[in-house]
Amino acid sequence: MLRSVITPDQRKVSIELPQNFVGKQVEVIAFTLEDAVTESLVADKTLTHFASEKSLEKDWLTTDEDIAWKDL
C-alpha cells in the first residue's frame, strides 16, 4: 500500500508508482482531510467500537470469559 498526503497548487496532479504496481489495477482516491474527518465523525458513531475491537478481543475471546458469562 502506498499513501501520500499532498497539498496541490493546481488542479492536475501526477503520481509516480513503484515498479511492482505497473500492470496492476490501482485505486486512486482524492478527498480533503478536513472533509474526511468531519464526515467520519458525523456519519459513524461506532467508529471507536470498530477501532478497539481487535484490541479488546484478546481479553474477551477466552475460555475464562466464556465460563464467566455462560449463565447470562
PDB file of N, H, CA, C and O in Angstrom:
ATOM      1  N   MET A   1       0.847  -1.173   0.000  1.00  0.00           N
ATOM      2  CA  MET A   1       0.000   0.000   0.000  1.00  0.00           C
ATOM      3  C   MET A   1       0.889   1.232   0.000  1.00  0.00           C
ATOM      4  O   MET A   1       1.948   1.268   0.627  1.00  0.00           O
ATOM      5  N   LEU A   2       0.441   2.192  -0.693  1.00  0.00           N
ATOM      6  H   LEU A   2      -0.419   2.163  -1.202  1.00  0.00           H
ATOM      7  CA  LEU A   2       1.171   3.446  -0.820  1.00  0.00           C
ATOM      8  C   LEU A   2       0.228   4.564  -0.414  1.00  0.00           C
ATOM      9  O   LEU A   2      -0.887   4.644  -0.928  1.00  0.00           O
ATOM     10  N   ARG A   3       0.648   5.419   0.487  1.00  0.00           N
ATOM     11  H   ARG A   3       1.554   5.354   0.905  1.00  0.00           H
ATOM     12  CA  ARG A   3      -0.217   6.511   0.927  1.00  0.00           C
ATOM     13  C   ARG A   3       0.599   7.788   1.001  1.00  0.00           C
ATOM     14  O   ARG A   3       1.697   7.812   1.557  1.00  0.00           O
ATOM     15  N   SER A   4       0.045   8.843   0.434  1.00  0.00           N
ATOM     16  H   SER A   4      -0.847   8.823  -0.017  1.00  0.00           H
ATOM     17  CA  SER A   4       0.702  10.146   0.471  1.00  0.00           C
ATOM     18  C   SER A   4      -0.326  11.220   0.747  1.00  0.00           C
ATOM     19  O   SER A   4      -1.476  11.112   0.322  1.00  0.00           O
ATOM     20  N   VAL A   5       0.080  12.242   1.450  1.00  0.00           N
ATOM     21  H   VAL A   5       1.015  12.329   1.795  1.00  0.00           H
ATOM     22  CA  VAL A   5      -0.755  13.413   1.670  1.00  0.00           C
ATOM     23  C   VAL A   5      -0.054  14.559   0.959  1.00  0.00           C
ATOM     24  O   VAL A   5       1.126  14.820   1.193  1.00  0.00           O
ATOM     25  N   ILE A   6      -0.785  15.235   0.096  1.00  0.00           N
ATOM     26  H   ILE A   6      -1.744  15.023  -0.094  1.00  0.00           H
ATOM     27  CA  ILE A   6      -0.198  16.341  -0.668  1.00  0.00           C
ATOM     28  C   ILE A   6      -1.079  17.581  -0.543  1.00  0.00           C
ATOM     29  O   ILE A   6      -2.250  17.492  -0.174  1.00  0.00           O
ATOM     30  N   THR A   7      -0.504  18.721  -0.852  1.00  0.00           N
ATOM     31  H   THR A   7       0.447  18.793  -1.152  1.00  0.00           H
ATOM     32  CA  THR A   7      -1.244  19.972  -0.969  1.00  0.00           C
ATOM     33  C   THR A   7      -0.997  20.482  -2.382  1.00  0.00           C
ATOM     34  O   THR A   7       0.012  21.139  -2.641  1.00  0.00           O
ATOM     35  N   PRO A   8      -1.921  20.180  -3.301  1.00  0.00           N
ATOM     36  CA  PRO A   8      -1.692  20.571  -4.697  1.00  0.00           C
ATOM     37  C   PRO A   8      -1.770  22.087  -4.880  1.00  0.00           C
ATOM     38  O   PRO A   8      -2.504  22.779  -4.175  1.00  0.00           O
ATOM     39  N   ASP A   9      -0.998  22.579  -5.841  1.00  0.00           N
ATOM     40  H   ASP A   9      -0.401  22.016  -6.414  1.00  0.00           H
ATOM     41  CA  ASP A   9      -1.046  24.001  -6.154  1.00  0.00           C
ATOM     42  C   ASP A   9      -1.727  24.258  -7.496  1.00  0.00           C
ATOM     43  O   ASP A   9      -1.740  25.384  -7.994  1.00  0.00           O
ATOM     44  N   GLN A  10      -2.290  23.203  -8.069  1.00  0.00           N
ATOM     45  H   GLN A  10      -2.279  22.289  -7.664  1.00  0.00           H
ATOM     46  CA  GLN A  10      -3.057  23.303  -9.307  1.00  0.00           C
ATOM     47  C   GLN A  10      -4.045  22.139  -9.377  1.00  0.00           C
ATOM     48  O   GLN A  10      -4.018  21.257  -8.518  1.00  0.00           O
ATOM     49  N   ARG A  11      -4.903  22.125 -10.373  1.00  0.00           N
ATOM     50  H   ARG A  11      -4.925  22.841 -11.071  1.00  0.00           H
ATOM     51  CA  ARG A  11      -5.932  21.080 -10.461  1.00  0.00           C
ATOM     52  C   ARG A  11      -5.382  19.738 -10.922  1.00  0.00           C
ATOM     53  O   ARG A  11      -5.952  18.700 -10.587  1.00  0.00           O
ATOM     54  N   LYS A  12      -4.306  19.731 -11.670  1.00  0.00           N
ATOM     55  H   LYS A  12      -3.843  20.575 -11.942  1.00  0.00           H
ATOM     56  CA  LYS A  12      -3.730  18.475 -12.152  1.00  0.00           C
ATOM     57  C   LYS A  12      -2.677  17.979 -11.171  1.00  0.00           C
ATOM     58  O   LYS A  12      -1.849  18.742 -10.673  1.00  0.00           O
ATOM     59  N   VAL A  13      -2.734  16.674 -10.910  1.00  0.00           N
ATOM     60  H   VAL A  13      -3.407  16.054 -11.315  1.00  0.00           H
ATOM     61  CA  VAL A  13      -1.772  16.036 -10.023  1.00  0.00           C
ATOM     62  C   VAL A  13      -1.294  14.760 -10.704  1.00  0.00           C
ATOM     63  O   VAL A  13      -2.102  14.025 -11.271  1.00  0.00           O
ATOM     64  N   SER A  14      -0.003  14.488 -10.656  1.00  0.00           N
ATOM     65  H   SER A  14       0.654  15.085 -10.195  1.00  0.00           H
ATOM     66  CA  SER A  14       0.508  13.233 -11.205  1.00  0.00           C
ATOM     67  C   SER A  14       1.219  12.479 -10.083  1.00  0.00           C
ATOM     68  O   SER A  14       1.747  13.075  -9.143  1.00  0.00           O
ATOM     69  N   ILE A  15       1.217  11.160 -10.208  1.00  0.00           N
ATOM     70  H   ILE A  15       0.788  10.677 -10.971  1.00  0.00           H
ATOM     71  CA  ILE A  15       1.867  10.333  -9.193  1.00  0.00           C
ATOM     72  C   ILE A  15       2.841   9.381  -9.867  1.00  0.00           C
ATOM     73  O   ILE A  15       2.645   8.987 -11.017  1.00  0.00           O
ATOM     74  N   GLU A  16       3.866   9.024  -9.159  1.00  0.00           N
ATOM     75  H   GLU A  16       4.024   9.344  -8.225  1.00  0.00           H
ATOM     76  CA  GLU A  16       4.823   8.033  -9.645  1.00  0.00           C
ATOM     77  C   GLU A  16       4.664   6.802  -8.764  1.00  0.00           C
ATOM     78  O   GLU A  16       4.742   6.888  -7.539  1.00  0.00           O
ATOM     79  N   LEU A  17       4.442   5.662  -9.397  1.00  0.00           N
ATOM     80  H   LEU A  17       4.379   5.592 -10.392  1.00  0.00           H
ATOM     81  CA  LEU A  17       4.183   4.420  -8.674  1.00  0.00           C
ATOM     82  C   LEU A  17       5.417   3.526  -8.677  1.00  0.00           C
ATOM     83  O   LEU A  17       6.259   3.623  -9.570  1.00  0.00           O
ATOM     84  N   PRO A  18       5.523   2.663  -7.685  1.00  0.00           N
ATOM     85  CA  PRO A  18       6.620   1.694  -7.690  1.00  0.00           C
ATOM     86  C   PRO A  18       6.496   0.749  -8.884  1.00  0.00           C
ATOM     87  O   PRO A  18       5.398   0.555  -9.407  1.00  0.00           O
ATOM     88  N   GLN A  19       7.586   0.174  -9.310  1.00  0.00           N
ATOM     89  H   GLN A  19       8.477   0.332  -8.885  1.00  0.00           H
ATOM     90  CA  GLN A  19       7.613  -0.709 -10.470  1.00  0.00           C
ATOM     91  C   GLN A  19       6.646  -1.876 -10.324  1.00  0.00           C
ATOM     92  O   GLN A  19       6.030  -2.286 -11.308  1.00  0.00           O
ATOM     93  N   ASN A  20       6.496  -2.424  -9.110  1.00  0.00           N
ATOM     94  H   ASN A  20       6.995  -2.091  -8.311  1.00  0.00           H
ATOM     95  CA  ASN A  20       5.617  -3.587  -8.932  1.00  0.00           C
ATOM     96  C   ASN A  20       4.136  -3.249  -9.046  1.00  0.00           C
ATOM     97  O   ASN A  20       3.305  -4.156  -9.008  1.00  0.00           O
ATOM     98  N   PHE A  21       3.779  -1.979  -9.182  1.00  0.00           N
ATOM     99  H   PHE A  21       4.454  -1.242  -9.213  1.00  0.00           H
ATOM    100  CA  PHE A  21       2.394  -1.572  -9.420  1.00  0.00           C
ATOM    101  C   PHE A  21       2.053  -1.586 -10.911  1.00  0.00           C
ATOM    102  O   PHE A  21       0.878  -1.633 -11.275  1.00  0.00           O
ATOM    103  N   VAL A  22       3.059  -1.546 -11.765  1.00  0.00           N
ATOM    104  H   VAL A  22       4.014  -1.508 -11.470  1.00  0.00           H
ATOM    105  CA  VAL A  22       2.846  -1.474 -13.213  1.00  0.00           C
ATOM    106  C   VAL A  22       2.123  -2.729 -13.690  1.00  0.00           C
ATOM    107  O   VAL A  22       2.527  -3.849 -13.376  1.00  0.00           O
ATOM    108  N   GLY A  23       1.042  -2.527 -14.458  1.00  0.00           N
ATOM    109  H   GLY A  23       0.714  -1.617 -14.713  1.00  0.00           H
ATOM    110  CA  GLY A  23       0.270  -3.635 -14.996  1.00  0.00           C
ATOM    111  C   GLY A  23      -0.816  -4.145 -14.065  1.00  0.00           C
ATOM    112  O   GLY A  23      -1.563  -5.051 -14.433  1.00  0.00           O
ATOM    113  N   LYS A  24      -0.919  -3.585 -12.872  1.00  0.00           N
ATOM    114  H   LYS A  24      -0.312  -2.849 -12.573  1.00  0.00           H
ATOM    115  CA  LYS A  24      -1.948  -3.993 -11.916  1.00  0.00           C
ATOM    116  C   LYS A  24      -2.995  -2.895 -11.781  1.00  0.00           C
ATOM    117  O   LYS A  24      -2.730  -1.725 -12.057  1.00  0.00           O
ATOM    118  N   GLN A  25      -4.196  -3.297 -11.348  1.00  0.00           N
ATOM    119  H   GLN A  25      -4.412  -4.248 -11.124  1.00  0.00           H
ATOM    120  CA  GLN A  25      -5.211  -2.294 -11.073  1.00  0.00           C
ATOM    121  C   GLN A  25      -4.823  -1.540  -9.811  1.00  0.00           C
ATOM    122  O   GLN A  25      -4.456  -2.142  -8.802  1.00  0.00           O
ATOM    123  N   VAL A  26      -4.907  -0.229  -9.877  1.00  0.00           N
ATOM    124  H   VAL A  26      -5.205   0.260 -10.696  1.00  0.00           H
ATOM    125  CA  VAL A  26      -4.556   0.628  -8.750  1.00  0.00           C
ATOM    126  C   VAL A  26      -5.729   1.565  -8.507  1.00  0.00           C
ATOM    127  O   VAL A  26      -6.219   2.198  -9.443  1.00  0.00           O
ATOM    128  N   GLU A  27      -6.185   1.662  -7.263  1.00  0.00           N
ATOM    129  H   GLU A  27      -5.787   1.148  -6.503  1.00  0.00           H
ATOM    130  CA  GLU A  27      -7.270   2.582  -6.930  1.00  0.00           C
ATOM    131  C   GLU A  27      -6.671   3.872  -6.412  1.00  0.00           C
ATOM    132  O   GLU A  27      -5.823   3.859  -5.520  1.00  0.00           O
ATOM    133  N   VAL A  28      -7.115   4.987  -6.971  1.00  0.00           N
ATOM    134  H   VAL A  28      -7.804   4.998  -7.696  1.00  0.00           H
ATOM    135  CA  VAL A  28      -6.656   6.301  -6.545  1.00  0.00           C
ATOM    136  C   VAL A  28      -7.879   7.059  -6.039  1.00  0.00           C
ATOM    137  O   VAL A  28      -8.865   7.202  -6.762  1.00  0.00           O
ATOM    138  N   ILE A  29      -7.821   7.538  -4.820  1.00  0.00           N
ATOM    139  H   ILE A  29      -7.020   7.422  -4.232  1.00  0.00           H
ATOM    140  CA  ILE A  29      -8.933   8.253  -4.198  1.00  0.00           C
ATOM    141  C   ILE A  29      -8.434   9.632  -3.778  1.00  0.00           C
ATOM    142  O   ILE A  29      -7.349   9.753  -3.209  1.00  0.00           O
ATOM    143  N   ALA A  30      -9.212  10.660  -4.054  1.00  0.00           N
ATOM    144  H   ALA A  30     -10.093  10.562  -4.517  1.00  0.00           H
ATOM    145  CA  ALA A  30      -8.829  12.015  -3.659  1.00  0.00           C
ATOM    146  C   ALA A  30      -9.952  12.636  -2.831  1.00  0.00           C
ATOM    147  O   ALA A  30     -11.106  12.665  -3.258  1.00  0.00           O
ATOM    148  N   PHE A  31      -9.606  13.126  -1.656  1.00  0.00           N
ATOM    149  H   PHE A  31      -8.668  13.102  -1.309  1.00  0.00           H
ATOM    150  CA  PHE A  31     -10.542  13.836  -0.791  1.00  0.00           C
ATOM    151  C   PHE A  31      -9.730  14.740   0.116  1.00  0.00           C
ATOM    152  O   PHE A  31      -8.534  14.521   0.313  1.00  0.00           O
ATOM    153  N   THR A  32     -10.375  15.748   0.665  1.00  0.00           N
ATOM    154  H   THR A  32     -11.346  15.926   0.506  1.00  0.00           H
ATOM    155  CA  THR A  32      -9.660  16.619   1.592  1.00  0.00           C
ATOM    156  C   THR A  32      -9.675  15.979   2.976  1.00  0.00           C
ATOM    157  O   THR A  32     -10.655  15.340   3.359  1.00  0.00           O
ATOM    158  N   LEU A  33      -8.613  16.148   3.708  1.00  0.00           N
ATOM    159  H   LEU A  33      -7.817  16.667   3.397  1.00  0.00           H
ATOM    160  CA  LEU A  33      -8.550  15.586   5.049  1.00  0.00           C
ATOM    161  C   LEU A  33      -9.611  16.198   5.955  1.00  0.00           C
ATOM    162  O   LEU A  33     -10.160  15.512   6.817  1.00  0.00           O
ATOM    163  N   GLU A  34      -9.903  17.477   5.766  1.00  0.00           N
ATOM    164  H   GLU A  34      -9.457  18.034   5.065  1.00  0.00           H
ATOM    165  CA  GLU A  34     -10.927  18.127   6.579  1.00  0.00           C
ATOM    166  C   GLU A  34     -12.287  17.466   6.363  1.00  0.00           C
ATOM    167  O   GLU A  34     -13.013  17.221   7.326  1.00  0.00           O
ATOM    168  N   ASP A  35     -12.640  17.176   5.112  1.00  0.00           N
ATOM    169  H   ASP A  35     -12.050  17.375   4.329  1.00  0.00           H
ATOM    170  CA  ASP A  35     -13.914  16.527   4.816  1.00  0.00           C
ATOM    171  C   ASP A  35     -13.949  15.111   5.364  1.00  0.00           C
ATOM    172  O   ASP A  35     -14.980  14.675   5.877  1.00  0.00           O
ATOM    173  N   ALA A  36     -12.858  14.398   5.267  1.00  0.00           N
ATOM    174  H   ALA A  36     -12.021  14.752   4.851  1.00  0.00           H
ATOM    175  CA  ALA A  36     -12.812  13.009   5.727  1.00  0.00           C
ATOM    176  C   ALA A  36     -13.022  12.927   7.235  1.00  0.00           C
ATOM    177  O   ALA A  36     -13.764  12.064   7.704  1.00  0.00           O
ATOM    178  N   VAL A  37     -12.395  13.790   7.987  1.00  0.00           N
ATOM    179  H   VAL A  37     -11.792  14.491   7.606  1.00  0.00           H
ATOM    180  CA  VAL A  37     -12.538  13.774   9.443  1.00  0.00           C
ATOM    181  C   VAL A  37     -13.950  14.170   9.838  1.00  0.00           C
ATOM    182  O   VAL A  37     -14.551  13.517  10.691  1.00  0.00           O
ATOM    183  N   THR A  38     -14.488  15.214   9.247  1.00  0.00           N
ATOM    184  H   THR A  38     -13.999  15.744   8.555  1.00  0.00           H
ATOM    185  CA  THR A  38     -15.834  15.678   9.573  1.00  0.00           C
ATOM    186  C   THR A  38     -16.868  14.620   9.235  1.00  0.00           C
ATOM    187  O   THR A  38     -17.733  14.328  10.061  1.00  0.00           O
ATOM    188  N   GLU A  39     -16.804  14.038   8.049  1.00  0.00           N
ATOM    189  H   GLU A  39     -16.101  14.275   7.378  1.00  0.00           H
ATOM    190  CA  GLU A  39     -17.786  13.038   7.632  1.00  0.00           C
ATOM    191  C   GLU A  39     -17.722  11.797   8.502  1.00  0.00           C
ATOM    192  O   GLU A  39     -18.765  11.254   8.867  1.00  0.00           O
ATOM    193  N   SER A  40     -16.527  11.332   8.844  1.00  0.00           N
ATOM    194  H   SER A  40     -15.680  11.773   8.547  1.00  0.00           H
ATOM    195  CA  SER A  40     -16.433  10.106   9.631  1.00  0.00           C
ATOM    196  C   SER A  40     -16.954  10.320  11.044  1.00  0.00           C
ATOM    197  O   SER A  40     -17.558   9.411  11.614  1.00  0.00           O
ATOM    198  N   LEU A  41     -16.740  11.486  11.621  1.00  0.00           N
ATOM    199  H   LEU A  41     -16.249  12.224  11.158  1.00  0.00           H
ATOM    200  CA  LEU A  41     -17.234  11.737  12.965  1.00  0.00           C
ATOM    201  C   LEU A  41     -18.745  11.890  12.999  1.00  0.00           C
ATOM    202  O   LEU A  41     -19.391  11.447  13.949  1.00  0.00           O
ATOM    203  N   VAL A  42     -19.313  12.507  11.982  1.00  0.00           N
ATOM    204  H   VAL A  42     -18.789  12.867  11.210  1.00  0.00           H
ATOM    205  CA  VAL A  42     -20.749  12.723  11.932  1.00  0.00           C
ATOM    206  C   VAL A  42     -21.478  11.458  11.506  1.00  0.00           C
ATOM    207  O   VAL A  42     -22.505  11.119  12.094  1.00  0.00           O
ATOM    208  N   ALA A  43     -20.983  10.760  10.513  1.00  0.00           N
ATOM    209  H   ALA A  43     -20.149  11.036  10.034  1.00  0.00           H
ATOM    210  CA  ALA A  43     -21.705   9.636   9.919  1.00  0.00           C
ATOM    211  C   ALA A  43     -21.596   8.348  10.723  1.00  0.00           C
ATOM    212  O   ALA A  43     -22.521   7.538  10.692  1.00  0.00           O
ATOM    213  N   ASP A  44     -20.512   8.134  11.432  1.00  0.00           N
ATOM    214  H   ASP A  44     -19.760   8.793  11.457  1.00  0.00           H
ATOM    215  CA  ASP A  44     -20.301   6.830  12.054  1.00  0.00           C
ATOM    216  C   ASP A  44     -19.997   6.972  13.545  1.00  0.00           C
ATOM    217  O   ASP A  44     -18.856   7.211  13.941  1.00  0.00           O
ATOM    218  N   LYS A  45     -21.022   6.824  14.346  1.00  0.00           N
ATOM    219  H   LYS A  45     -21.948   6.630  14.025  1.00  0.00           H
ATOM    220  CA  LYS A  45     -20.856   6.930  15.795  1.00  0.00           C
ATOM    221  C   LYS A  45     -20.190   5.684  16.386  1.00  0.00           C
ATOM    222  O   LYS A  45     -19.767   5.711  17.542  1.00  0.00           O
ATOM    223  N   THR A  46     -20.089   4.593  15.618  1.00  0.00           N
ATOM    224  H   THR A  46     -20.433   4.571  14.679  1.00  0.00           H
ATOM    225  CA  THR A  46     -19.486   3.362  16.123  1.00  0.00           C
ATOM    226  C   THR A  46     -18.013   3.242  15.741  1.00  0.00           C
ATOM    227  O   THR A  46     -17.420   2.174  15.896  1.00  0.00           O
ATOM    228  N   LEU A  47     -17.437   4.290  15.260  1.00  0.00           N
ATOM    229  H   LEU A  47     -17.918   5.157  15.134  1.00  0.00           H
ATOM    230  CA  LEU A  47     -16.043   4.253  14.817  1.00  0.00           C
ATOM    231  C   LEU A  47     -15.108   3.773  15.925  1.00  0.00           C
ATOM    232  O   LEU A  47     -14.209   2.974  15.664  1.00  0.00           O
ATOM    233  N   THR A  48     -15.302   4.240  17.137  1.00  0.00           N
ATOM    234  H   THR A  48     -16.032   4.889  17.348  1.00  0.00           H
ATOM    235  CA  THR A  48     -14.457   3.820  18.253  1.00  0.00           C
ATOM    236  C   THR A  48     -14.619   2.335  18.521  1.00  0.00           C
ATOM    237  O   THR A  48     -13.645   1.641  18.815  1.00  0.00           O
ATOM    238  N   HIS A  49     -15.840   1.852  18.420  1.00  0.00           N
ATOM    239  H   HIS A  49     -16.630   2.416  18.181  1.00  0.00           H
ATOM    240  CA  HIS A  49     -16.104   0.426  18.627  1.00  0.00           C
ATOM    241  C   HIS A  49     -15.269  -0.422  17.674  1.00  0.00           C
ATOM    242  O   HIS A  49     -14.610  -1.368  18.105  1.00  0.00           O
ATOM    243  N   PHE A  50     -15.290  -0.094  16.396  1.00  0.00           N
ATOM    244  H   PHE A  50     -15.826   0.674  16.046  1.00  0.00           H
ATOM    245  CA  PHE A  50     -14.546  -0.877  15.413  1.00  0.00           C
ATOM    246  C   PHE A  50     -13.034  -0.726  15.607  1.00  0.00           C
ATOM    247  O   PHE A  50     -12.288  -1.686  15.411  1.00  0.00           O
ATOM    248  N   ALA A  51     -12.590   0.440  15.979  1.00  0.00           N
ATOM    249  H   ALA A  51     -13.196   1.219  16.138  1.00  0.00           H
ATOM    250  CA  ALA A  51     -11.161   0.669  16.163  1.00  0.00           C
ATOM    251  C   ALA A  51     -10.612  -0.120  17.346  1.00  0.00           C
ATOM    252  O   ALA A  51      -9.455  -0.540  17.323  1.00  0.00           O
ATOM    253  N   SER A  52     -11.424  -0.325  18.377  1.00  0.00           N
ATOM    254  H   SER A  52     -12.364   0.016  18.396  1.00  0.00           H
ATOM    255  CA  SER A  52     -10.931  -1.017  19.572  1.00  0.00           C
ATOM    256  C   SER A  52     -11.243  -2.506  19.577  1.00  0.00           C
ATOM    257  O   SER A  52     -10.778  -3.221  20.464  1.00  0.00           O
ATOM    258  N   GLU A  53     -12.014  -2.993  18.616  1.00  0.00           N
ATOM    259  H   GLU A  53     -12.392  -2.413  17.895  1.00  0.00           H
ATOM    260  CA  GLU A  53     -12.451  -4.393  18.615  1.00  0.00           C
ATOM    261  C   GLU A  53     -11.281  -5.371  18.668  1.00  0.00           C
ATOM    262  O   GLU A  53     -11.301  -6.296  19.479  1.00  0.00           O
ATOM    263  N   LYS A  54     -10.286  -5.197  17.846  1.00  0.00           N
ATOM    264  H   LYS A  54     -10.270  -4.445  17.187  1.00  0.00           H
ATOM    265  CA  LYS A  54      -9.130  -6.108  17.819  1.00  0.00           C
ATOM    266  C   LYS A  54      -8.382  -6.088  19.147  1.00  0.00           C
ATOM    267  O   LYS A  54      -7.943  -7.129  19.637  1.00  0.00           O
ATOM    268  N   SER A  55      -8.244  -4.924  19.713  1.00  0.00           N
ATOM    269  H   SER A  55      -8.600  -4.078  19.315  1.00  0.00           H
ATOM    270  CA  SER A  55      -7.533  -4.805  20.976  1.00  0.00           C
ATOM    271  C   SER A  55      -8.285  -5.504  22.108  1.00  0.00           C
ATOM    272  O   SER A  55      -7.674  -6.147  22.961  1.00  0.00           O
ATOM    273  N   LEU A  56      -9.602  -5.377  22.111  1.00  0.00           N
ATOM    274  H   LEU A  56     -10.098  -4.855  21.418  1.00  0.00           H
ATOM    275  CA  LEU A  56     -10.407  -5.961  23.182  1.00  0.00           C
ATOM    276  C   LEU A  56     -10.620  -7.462  23.028  1.00  0.00           C
ATOM    277  O   LEU A  56     -10.810  -8.160  24.024  1.00  0.00           O
ATOM    278  N   GLU A  57     -10.593  -7.967  21.802  1.00  0.00           N
ATOM    279  H   GLU A  57     -10.439  -7.400  20.993  1.00  0.00           H
ATOM    280  CA  GLU A  57     -10.914  -9.383  21.610  1.00  0.00           C
ATOM    281  C   GLU A  57      -9.913 -10.309  22.301  1.00  0.00           C
ATOM    282  O   GLU A  57     -10.265 -11.425  22.681  1.00  0.00           O
ATOM    283  N   LYS A  58      -8.685  -9.860  22.463  1.00  0.00           N
ATOM    284  H   LYS A  58      -8.399  -8.953  22.155  1.00  0.00           H
ATOM    285  CA  LYS A  58      -7.707 -10.727  23.131  1.00  0.00           C
ATOM    286  C   LYS A  58      -8.081 -10.980  24.589  1.00  0.00           C
ATOM    287  O   LYS A  58      -7.740 -12.023  25.148  1.00  0.00           O
ATOM    288  N   ASP A  59      -8.790 -10.013  25.213  1.00  0.00           N
ATOM    289  H   ASP A  59      -9.066  -9.166  24.758  1.00  0.00           H
ATOM    290  CA  ASP A  59      -9.253 -10.199  26.587  1.00  0.00           C
ATOM    291  C   ASP A  59     -10.621 -10.876  26.654  1.00  0.00           C
ATOM    292  O   ASP A  59     -10.904 -11.623  27.590  1.00  0.00           O
ATOM    293  N   TRP A  60     -11.463 -10.613  25.662  1.00  0.00           N
ATOM    294  H   TRP A  60     -11.233 -10.006  24.902  1.00  0.00           H
ATOM    295  CA  TRP A  60     -12.840 -11.105  25.692  1.00  0.00           C
ATOM    296  C   TRP A  60     -12.997 -12.508  25.138  1.00  0.00           C
ATOM    297  O   TRP A  60     -13.832 -13.269  25.626  1.00  0.00           O
ATOM    298  N   LEU A  61     -12.230 -12.862  24.149  1.00  0.00           N
ATOM    299  H   LEU A  61     -11.552 -12.244  23.753  1.00  0.00           H
ATOM    300  CA  LEU A  61     -12.406 -14.147  23.486  1.00  0.00           C
ATOM    301  C   LEU A  61     -11.505 -15.207  24.114  1.00  0.00           C
ATOM    302  O   LEU A  61     -10.594 -15.737  23.478  1.00  0.00           O
ATOM    303  N   THR A  62     -11.786 -15.495  25.370  1.00  0.00           N
ATOM    304  H   THR A  62     -12.526 -15.064  25.887  1.00  0.00           H
ATOM    305  CA  THR A  62     -11.014 -16.503  26.087  1.00  0.00           C
ATOM    306  C   THR A  62     -11.963 -17.517  26.711  1.00  0.00           C
ATOM    307  O   THR A  62     -13.153 -17.249  26.875  1.00  0.00           O
ATOM    308  N   THR A  63     -11.437 -18.661  27.050  1.00  0.00           N
ATOM    309  H   THR A  63     -10.471 -18.879  26.916  1.00  0.00           H
ATOM    310  CA  THR A  63     -12.230 -19.703  27.708  1.00  0.00           C
ATOM    311  C   THR A  63     -12.728 -19.213  29.065  1.00  0.00           C
ATOM    312  O   THR A  63     -13.865 -19.498  29.441  1.00  0.00           O
ATOM    313  N   ASP A  64     -11.901 -18.487  29.800  1.00  0.00           N
ATOM    314  H   ASP A  64     -10.977 -18.255  29.494  1.00  0.00           H
ATOM    315  CA  ASP A  64     -12.312 -17.955  31.106  1.00  0.00           C
ATOM    316  C   ASP A  64     -13.505 -17.015  30.980  1.00  0.00           C
ATOM    317  O   ASP A  64     -14.417 -17.055  31.806  1.00  0.00           O
ATOM    318  N   GLU A  65     -13.504 -16.183  29.969  1.00  0.00           N
ATOM    319  H   GLU A  65     -12.763 -16.150  29.298  1.00  0.00           H
ATOM    320  CA  GLU A  65     -14.630 -15.276  29.743  1.00  0.00           C
ATOM    321  C   GLU A  65     -15.890 -16.053  29.385  1.00  0.00           C
ATOM    322  O   GLU A  65     -16.973 -15.732  29.873  1.00  0.00           O
ATOM    323  N   ASP A  66     -15.761 -17.060  28.545  1.00  0.00           N
ATOM    324  H   ASP A  66     -14.881 -17.321  28.148  1.00  0.00           H
ATOM    325  CA  ASP A  66     -16.909 -17.889  28.179  1.00  0.00           C
ATOM    326  C   ASP A  66     -17.527 -18.531  29.412  1.00  0.00           C
ATOM    327  O   ASP A  66     -18.749 -18.548  29.558  1.00  0.00           O
ATOM    328  N   ILE A  67     -16.697 -19.054  30.291  1.00  0.00           N
ATOM    329  H   ILE A  67     -15.704 -19.040  30.172  1.00  0.00           H
ATOM    330  CA  ILE A  67     -17.186 -19.686  31.519  1.00  0.00           C
ATOM    331  C   ILE A  67     -17.869 -18.649  32.420  1.00  0.00           C
ATOM    332  O   ILE A  67     -18.927 -18.920  32.987  1.00  0.00           O
ATOM    333  N   ALA A  68     -17.273 -17.483  32.548  1.00  0.00           N
ATOM    334  H   ALA A  68     -16.413 -17.263  32.087  1.00  0.00           H
ATOM    335  CA  ALA A  68     -17.835 -16.457  33.409  1.00  0.00           C
ATOM    336  C   ALA A  68     -19.204 -15.977  32.934  1.00  0.00           C
ATOM    337  O   ALA A  68     -20.037 -15.612  33.764  1.00  0.00           O
ATOM    338  N   TRP A  69     -19.461 -15.966  31.644  1.00  0.00           N
ATOM    339  H   TRP A  69     -18.784 -16.262  30.970  1.00  0.00           H
ATOM    340  CA  TRP A  69     -20.695 -15.420  31.087  1.00  0.00           C
ATOM    341  C   TRP A  69     -21.676 -16.485  30.634  1.00  0.00           C
ATOM    342  O   TRP A  69     -22.725 -16.141  30.090  1.00  0.00           O
ATOM    343  N   LYS A  70     -21.387 -17.750  30.831  1.00  0.00           N
ATOM    344  H   LYS A  70     -20.535 -18.030  31.272  1.00  0.00           H
ATOM    345  CA  LYS A  70     -22.210 -18.815  30.259  1.00  0.00           C
ATOM    346  C   LYS A  70     -23.652 -18.832  30.776  1.00  0.00           C
ATOM    347  O   LYS A  70     -24.548 -19.265  30.051  1.00  0.00           O
ATOM    348  N   ASP A  71     -23.901 -18.374  32.006  1.00  0.00           N
ATOM    349  H   ASP A  71     -23.174 -18.022  32.594  1.00  0.00           H
ATOM    350  CA  ASP A  71     -25.244 -18.405  32.577  1.00  0.00           C
ATOM    351  C   ASP A  71     -26.058 -17.147  32.296  1.00  0.00           C
ATOM    352  O   ASP A  71     -27.202 -17.053  32.742  1.00  0.00           O
ATOM    353  N   LEU A  72     -25.526 -16.221  31.603  1.00  0.00           N
ATOM    354  H   LEU A  72     -24.597 -16.298  31.241  1.00  0.00           H
ATOM    355  CA  LEU A  72     -26.244 -14.982  31.313  1.00  0.00           C
ATOM    356  C   LEU A  72     -26.934 -15.001  29.979  1.00  0.00           C
ATOM    357  O   LEU A  72     -27.578 -14.022  29.603  1.00  0.00           O
TER     358      LEU A  72
END
